[in-house]
Amino acid sequence: MIVQATRELPNLNDLLQELQNEFSGQYTFKIFGLGSQKSILVRKSAWIGVQITIHGNEINIDGSFPNIIISSLMTLLSQSTIAPVNKWFKLEIKITDFLKRKYNQ
C-alpha cells in the first residue's frame, strides 16, 4: 500500500517514534537496512509484519515476514501457498490508515 503525503514527512527515526506512540504495546518496531535504504519493520508476531519505507513523498507499506530466517524458509517452501496474506493485509490497513490520517489530509 502507498500513502501519498501531502504534509512533510518525518525522518525514519521520528516516524518510528510516532508509530511506537500510536501502537504502544501492540507491536514491536525496528529500523533495519543499510545506508539510505533503511526501513521500519513492524512485527505483530513471528509470522505477521509489515515493512515501511519512505521514498520521496510516498510511504510504502508492505506485508512481510518480520524475521529473515522465517522469510528465507518460507520462500523455500513456496510462500504463495501458505503465507498469511489476509493477516498481513489487516496489519497493512491499520498502519496505512494511521499514516494517511497523519500525513495525507
Buried (B, 14 or more C-beta within 10 A) or exposed (E): BEBEBEEEBBEBEEBBEBBBEBBEEEBBBEEEEEEEEBBBBBBBEEBBBBBBBBEEBEBBBBBBBBBEEBBEEBEEEEBEEEBBEEBBEBBBEBBBEBBBEBBBE
